[in-house]
């Protein structure tokens, strides 16, 4: 059964410890449709979304909004800015070496920020 974006954005991230298991491929498949702009890495350990902004200032403003959200959720993505306006965001739960509900919660909330 698939999870919806609304279900994800209604949740708050919870702390993951090293003994928390990473999502199975079935759990990933249930969550991925809620964040359709995000792609799953070949190894199944992270999700990634790319953006292209009109200029550097707009890209940086978006990254700042993502940073505030990440702090609020206490779950921090890897942020990449290249070519002055190209942004890539990668989400993975580093403590468990794979994906967790937190990654999909933050992805859905980033999607709500717009671009």
HELIX and SHEET records of a PDB file:
HELIX    1   1 UNK A    5  UNK A    9  1                                   5    
HELIX    2   2 UNK A   25  UNK A   32  1                                   8    
HELIX    3   3 UNK A   33  UNK A   35  5                                   3    
HELIX    4   4 UNK A   56  UNK A   73  1                                  18    
HELIX    5   5 UNK A  101  UNK A  113  1                                  13    
SHEET    1   A 4 UNK A  39  UNK A  40  0                                        
SHEET    2   A 4 UNK A  47  UNK A  52 -1                                        
SHEET    3   A 4 UNK A  86  UNK A  91 -1                                        
SHEET    4   A 4 UNK A  78  UNK A  82 -1                                        
END                                                                             
